[in-house]
Amino acid sequence: KRLLPHLERILDISLRGCADDSDDVREAAMEAGRSVISTFLDTHLNMFLPKLEAEVFSHTWRTRNSAIQLLGDLLNLVTKDGTVDDAEASQI
């Protein structure tokens, strides 16, 4: 619960880390992004989706790539877990 006010910033930092030159930093940043998304998907889908969509058009190719990977993970989680019902899906 204490992380909730900071989720957007955490995702921003994670996406910035995905553009780092170091493989280890990129790997850790991607795992952090995946963890945040999978943990808070049920309550913050409306925050994650626009943020990741915007990063798909980043000038940094690594950020674009990571955003697309995280969007794929998000969509897999949504469809696998049945998190979003038909009414919600039409809004996405």
N, C-alpha and C positions, 0 to 999 in steps of 0.2 A: 504493500500500500504506500510505503514511503517513496517508492520509485515513480509512482503515477505522475506526479507533476513534472518529472524530468524525462519522460519517455521520448518526447520529440527530440530533445537535445541528445539523448543517448543514441537515438537512431542517426542523427546528423553526424555525431562523432564516429559512429561505426562506419557510416558510408564514406567519410573522409579517410578513415583508416584503410578502407578497401582500395584506396588510390595510392597508398604508400609504396615506396620502392622495395621495401623489405617483404619477402614472402611470409615471414613469421607474423609481421604486423597485419598483413592482409588477411591471413588465415584467422588470426585472433579476432579481427574486426568483423569478419564474415560470421564467425561463430557467435559473437556477441549479438549481431543483428538477428541471426536466426533464433537465438535464445529469447530475445526480447519479443520478437514477433510471435513465436509459438506460445510464450507465456501469457501475453496480453492480447492475443488475437480476438478472443471473445468480447472484450470490452472496448478495444481501441482500433478495430478494423477501419473505421472511418478516418482515423488519423494516419494510419500506416499507408493505406492505398494511395491517397493523393501525393504523399511525400515520395513514395517510391516511383510513382508515375512521373513526377517532375524530374527525378534524378535520371530517368531513362534518356533525357535530353541534355545531360551534363556534358560539358566540353572535355571532360576527362574520360577516356575510354574505359579505364578500370572502374570508375564509378558507375558508368552506364552498364557495364557488364555485371557488376555486383548488384545493382538495382534490379536488373532483369532476373538474375538468379534468385534474389530475395522475393521478387514478385511471383516467380514460379513456386517457390517454397510456400508462400502465403496462399496461393491458389490451391496447391496440393492439400494444405492443411484445411482450408475452407471446404473443399469438396470431400475430402476423406473423413473429416469429423462431422460433417453435416452442420457446421457452425452457422451457416447462413441458410435460411429457408427461402422458398421461391419468391416471396415478396421482397425480401432484402436483396436477393440476387438481381432482381430487375433494376434496383437502384444503383448497383455497382456497374 
